[in-house]
Amino acid sequence: MLAAIISLAGVFVALYLLLYKLGYIGTLSCGVGSCEVVQTSRWATLLGAPVAAWGVGYYLAVLAIALVGLRPTLEDSRRLSQLLVTVTATGVLFSLWLTYLELFVIDAICMWCVVSAVLATLLFIVCVMDLDELRMLHDAADDPLAADAAATLRSESWGGMLRTSREVQIRAVRDEP
């Protein structure tokens, strides 16, 4: 859920920059830095499309994958989490390249580009943490002690608010004295 919220924020930032690049917004609201210098540089276009359009596409893709992952049948999908980690890692690497261009080639910083890079990094961190949690959940599912603890919790009506039986198992093991 957190990845979906962060990616939605990224959609808005990238869309704002895209609307400027396409001429629908007169000037960028940039309290710090030189947003217009960056957005009008030759590096603001990649393969014939504005970099901001690539950003909108990236954040929409992450949003779509994250929303699909909220379905009950897919919420514990290791492959979906691995896909999110791969896609968000690509976003971080692309943001690092763009930040390098801003600092060492264009000699100007765009505040909105920095916000986008931070969002891309946060997305990556959240997705890696989710994948680690899934690995831990799957490992605990194979543990007989965890299965017994989960059965006890379920029989005593504990863990009703937890999202999966595997999560019940993990918490049962973690909370043991």
C-alpha positions in Angstrom: 0.0 0.0 0.0 2.8 2.4 0.8 4.4 1.8 -2.6 1.2 2.7 -4.3 0.9 6.0 -2.3 4.5 7.0 -3.0 4.2 6.2 -6.7 1.0 8.2 -6.9 2.9 11.2 -5.4 5.6 10.5 -8.1 2.9 10.6 -10.8 1.9 14.1 -9.7 5.4 15.4 -9.6 6.3 14.0 -13.0 3.0 15.1 -14.5 3.6 18.6 -13.3 7.0 18.7 -15.0 5.5 17.1 -18.2 2.8 19.8 -18.3 5.5 22.4 -18.1 7.6 20.7 -20.8 4.5 20.5 -23.1 3.8 24.2 -22.6 0.6 23.9 -20.6 2.2 25.6 -17.6 3.9 29.0 -18.0 6.6 28.9 -15.3 7.6 26.3 -12.8 7.1 27.0 -9.2 10.6 26.3 -8.0 11.6 27.8 -4.6 15.1 26.4 -4.7 17.3 25.7 -7.7 17.0 26.3 -11.4 14.1 24.1 -12.6 13.6 25.8 -15.9 17.3 25.6 -16.8 17.1 21.8 -16.2 13.8 21.4 -18.0 14.9 23.4 -21.1 18.3 21.7 -21.4 19.0 19.2 -24.2 19.0 16.5 -21.5 15.3 17.0 -20.8 14.4 14.8 -23.7 15.2 11.1 -24.1 14.6 9.1 -27.2 12.3 11.8 -28.6 10.1 12.0 -25.5 10.4 14.4 -22.5 12.1 12.8 -19.5 9.1 13.8 -17.5 6.9 11.6 -19.7 9.3 8.7 -18.9 8.8 9.6 -15.3 5.0 9.6 -15.6 5.2 6.2 -17.3 7.5 4.8 -14.6 5.4 5.9 -11.7 2.2 4.7 -13.4 3.8 1.3 -14.0 4.9 1.0 -10.3 1.4 2.2 -9.2 -0.3 -0.4 -11.4 2.0 -3.2 -10.1 1.6 -2.1 -6.5 -2.2 -2.0 -6.9 -2.3 -5.5 -8.5 -0.2 -6.7 -5.5 -3.0 -5.6 -3.1 -5.3 -8.3 -4.4 -5.7 -11.0 -1.7 -4.5 -13.7 -4.1 -1.3 -11.8 -4.9 -0.4 -10.0 -1.7 2.2 -12.7 -0.8 3.5 -13.1 -4.3 7.3 -13.3 -4.2 7.5 -12.8 -8.0 5.4 -9.6 -7.9 7.7 -8.2 -5.1 10.8 -9.1 -7.1 9.3 -7.3 -10.1 8.7 -4.2 -8.0 12.2 -4.3 -6.7 13.6 -4.7 -10.2 11.5 -1.8 -11.6 12.2 0.5 -8.7 15.9 -0.3 -8.9 15.8 0.8 -12.5 14.1 4.0 -11.4 16.7 4.7 -8.8 19.5 4.2 -11.3 17.8 6.4 -13.9 17.4 9.1 -11.2 21.1 8.8 -10.2 22.0 9.4 -13.9 19.7 12.4 -14.1 21.1 13.8 -10.9 24.6 13.3 -12.2 23.6 15.3 -15.3 22.1 18.1 -13.3 25.2 18.4 -11.0 28.1 17.9 -13.5 26.8 18.6 -17.0 23.9 21.1 -16.8 25.2 22.8 -13.6 21.7 23.4 -12.3 19.4 21.6 -9.9 15.7 21.2 -10.3 13.9 20.9 -6.9 11.1 18.8 -8.5 13.7 16.4 -10.0 15.3 16.0 -6.6 11.8 15.3 -5.1 11.3 12.7 -7.8 14.7 11.1 -7.1 13.8 10.9 -3.4 10.5 9.3 -4.2 12.1 6.8 -6.5 14.6 5.9 -3.7 11.9 5.6 -1.1 9.9 3.3 -3.5 13.0 1.1 -3.9 13.5 0.9 -0.1 9.9 0.1 0.6 9.9 -2.6 -2.1 13.1 -4.2 -0.8 11.7 -4.2 2.7 8.5 -5.9 1.4 10.5 -8.5 -0.4 12.5 -9.2 2.8 9.3 -9.6 4.8 7.9 -12.0 2.2 11.1 -14.1 2.4 10.8 -14.2 6.2 7.1 -15.1 5.9 7.8 -17.9 3.5 10.7 -19.2 5.6 8.5 -19.3 8.7 5.8 -21.2 6.9 8.2 -24.2 6.7 8.9 -24.0 10.5 6.8 -26.6 12.5 7.1 -24.4 15.7 5.7 -21.5 13.8 2.8 -23.6 12.4 1.9 -24.8 16.0 2.0 -21.2 17.3 -0.2 -20.0 14.5 -2.7 -22.8 15.1 -2.8 -21.8 18.8 -3.3 -18.1 17.9 -6.1 -18.9 15.4 -7.9 -21.3 17.9 -7.9 -18.5 20.5 -9.2 -15.9 18.0 -5.9 -14.0 18.1 -4.6 -12.5 14.9 -7.9 -11.7 13.2 -6.6 -8.4 12.0 -3.5 -9.9 10.4 -3.5 -10.2 6.7 -2.3 -13.8 6.2 -1.8 -17.0 8.2 1.9 -16.7 7.5 2.0 -13.3 9.2 0.2 -14.9 12.1 3.0 -17.5 12.2 5.7 -14.9 12.2 4.2 -12.8 14.9 3.5 -15.8 17.0 7.2 -16.8 16.9 8.4 -13.2 17.4 6.2 -12.6 20.4 7.2 -15.7 22.2 9.0 -15.0 25.6 
